[in-house]
Structure formats: C-alpha cells, structure tokens
Amino acid sequence: MLCHLVIGDNDDLSASRQWLEATVEVPIKGSMDEEGLRTAAMTFLRDTLNAEIAALRSGPLG
C-alpha cells in the first residue's frame, strides 16, 4: 500500500513555514484501520529517515 504523507506546522500548507511531504510504501498483511495505517506509515518513515541520517553521519559529511 502506498501512503502519501504531508506533515506541516499549519492546516493550510501554503501558510506553513516548514513541511515534509513523502510517499511511502507500507507493507501490510490483512486489513488495517486508518489509525493503524497512519501509525505504520509514520513508523516506516521514521525508520527510513533515521537510517538516512545515520548514513550521513558516517559519510563525508559526518
């Protein structure tokens, strides 16, 4: 399942000063409610971002 996530500091993204937009593919087995899907997508996105940050720290920029 693909989830399109937009996280901002304002309900209206055009008024947001900071925002993050991402599309993530969430592996799901069985059925999930909206809250479960949101939690799974955010966990997957957090883990992906943590891995990218860790890679930057060990690379030429770290």
N, C-alpha and C positions, 0 to 999 in steps of 0.2 A: 504494500500500500504506500502511495506517495502522499506526504503531508506537506502543505505549503504553510510555513510559519512566518508570521510578521510580528515582531516584538518592538514596541515603541514606548516612548515616555508620554504619549498623548493619544487619545482615542482617534484623532484625525492625524494620519501620517504626514500630511502636508504641513501640519503645525508642529510636528515632532522635531526636536533638535538632534536626537540620536535614535536610530532604529536599526534593527537587524532583520534581514529577510533571508530565508533559506528554504530550500525544498529538500526534504529528507525522505529516504525510503525506509519504512519501518517494517521489520519482519514480524508478522502477526500470524498466529495459529489460532483458528477458531474465530469467535466473534468477540468484539470489544465495544464497550460503551464509549461515549465521547470523552469522558474524563480519563478513562483508561488509555485511549488513543493519544490524548494530549500528553499524558504522563510518559507514555512510551516514546513519543516523538521527542519530547524535551530531554529525556534521559539519553536517547541516542545522540541528539545534537550536542549535549553537554560532553558526552564521552568523546565524540569526534573532535570537538574544539579543544578539549584537554590534550588529546593526542597531538594535534597540530601545534599547540603551544609548547608541549614538551619537545617536539621535533625542532622547533625554532631555537629553543634554549641549547640544544646540543649541536646546532649547526653553526655556520659562520656568524650569525647574528647574536648567538648566545654567549 
